[in-house]
Amino acid sequence: MRAVVLETAGPAPHLRDAVLPDPQPAPDEALLRVTACGFSHHDALIMEGTLRRGVTLPRVPGHEVTGVVCGVGDGVPASLIGTEAVVVPGDIGHRRDGGFAEMLTAPVASLVPLPQGMAATGGALLASPIGVALRALEACGVAGGETLVVTGASGGVGAHAAQAAHAMGASVIGITGSPEKAQRLEGKPWLDAVLLDDEPWEEVVAALTGDMGADVALDTTGTSLGRLAAAMRHGGRIALVGQTSPDAAPFAPAEAIFRELTLVGSLGVERRHVERALSLVAGGQVTPLVHEELPLSVESVTRAYRAVKRREVLGRVVLRPVGF
Ligand SMILES: NC(=O)c1ccc[n+]([C@@H]2O[C@H](COP(=O)([O-])OP(=O)(O)OC[C@H]3O[C@@H](n4cnc5c(N)ncnc54)[C@H](OP(=O)(O)O)[C@@H]3O)[C@@H](O)[C@H]2O)c1
């Protein structure tokens, strides 16, 4: 099969278009023909060598995968063949080859079948970023009627968290770093306000909440934690999901102490979040935000990587193994 392999990570990551032996499913695993795979910030961090946790190289990256089952290992019913499913990632893209390939293997227990008619490009986003966003919203416990601030609101996790929170009845304030993206976000029905990161948005949050402060925040960038804490009401909750820069965010503990804030980290996604994501997407309450669809190749992975690093992406770039 054809695949894109990350040989070495670093400031100039080395990728190559490769022909690899077709993977073989182990017992309790399925072999999938990949239909789509998201390129995430997480992949960019792995490529540049910032994110090393359990990643072994060389590796086929890509953990936001949908595929059609085309083979099964021992103990798996052959009736599964032909099912299109999204994969709950686990160690895919870290210790197990991922979806920047024509095929991959995955434990059968990690497959969530897609309903007929759901597009693979959107389906690939169900576990991450949509399920990841749902888990983080669960961690901070957002409820209808509350005000949620989302940093990195143009990103994969941020934009889908905003949609899901809006569907739950929350008012959502999105923070973005660029006026171009602010323009593209304004008018999205799931954002009640779009604020620019280099403006004093804490003051606008205060004004929008009658000087009370936000009830909940979801931080996908890690670069604004101190400002977020200052924008919260007494007893507010902040879910920490991402860190887009190695620099620590300035953060004064007093802001959290005097407000008696709860800060909670959220990591990964479980099957139930993917199933919930599927029902929200099938019900039209969340729409997968696909920035661009590209044919899988080193050139496309490099293009997606550069777009993420330049903060040009709204939602996700999705790679599809077509044209091989
Ligand atoms: N905890 C978990 O389980 C989990 C799962 C998935 C992802 N993550 C992490 O969560 C973070 C967001 O993931 P994502 O998939 O939403 O990423 P993404 O799609 O690239 O979005 C991140 C957003 O953050 C903003 N940003 C601020 N500073 C940035 C910087 N220095 N470089 C790039 N973007 C920056 C950008 O928006 P503006 O330009 O509009 O500001 C960008 O759209 C990443 O750190 C990722 O590794 C965590």
The ligand as an ORCA input file, in Angstrom:
! r2SCAN-3c Opt
* xyz 0 1
  N      -6.310     17.357     25.269
  C      -6.527     16.614     24.189
  O      -6.928     15.450     24.260
  C      -6.295     17.224     22.842
  C      -6.837     16.651     21.694
  C      -6.674     17.293     20.459
  C      -5.917     18.444     20.406
  N      -5.327     18.915     21.530
  C      -4.526     20.139     21.530
  O      -5.423     21.229     21.526
  C      -4.857     22.312     20.811
  C      -5.812     22.744     19.716
  O      -5.997     21.660     18.835
  P      -6.764     21.877     17.481
  O      -6.807     20.573     16.828
  O      -8.008     22.618     17.721
  O      -5.722     22.832     16.743
  P      -5.988     23.822     15.528
  O      -7.092     23.296     14.719
  O      -4.686     24.107     14.907
  O      -6.527     25.128     16.266
  C      -5.765     25.811     17.199
  C      -6.165     27.268     17.138
  O      -5.427     27.949     18.142
  C      -5.067     29.238     17.702
  N      -3.661     29.450     18.034
  C      -3.233     30.251     19.008
  N      -1.901     30.212     19.108
  C      -1.456     29.388     18.150
  C      -0.164     28.976     17.734
  N       0.948     29.411     18.342
  N      -0.068     28.108     16.715
  C      -1.186     27.664     16.115
  N      -2.446     28.022     16.474
  C      -2.583     28.881     17.486
  C      -5.369     29.291     16.216
  O      -6.471     30.143     16.079
  P      -6.287     31.684     15.787
  O      -5.184     31.836     14.783
  O      -7.608     32.094     15.297
  O      -5.949     32.276     17.103
  C      -5.799     27.902     15.817
  O      -6.907     27.896     14.956
  C      -3.504     21.822     20.304
  O      -2.510     22.205     21.225
  C      -3.664     20.313     20.304
  O      -2.430     19.640     20.426
  C      -5.524     18.351     22.748
*
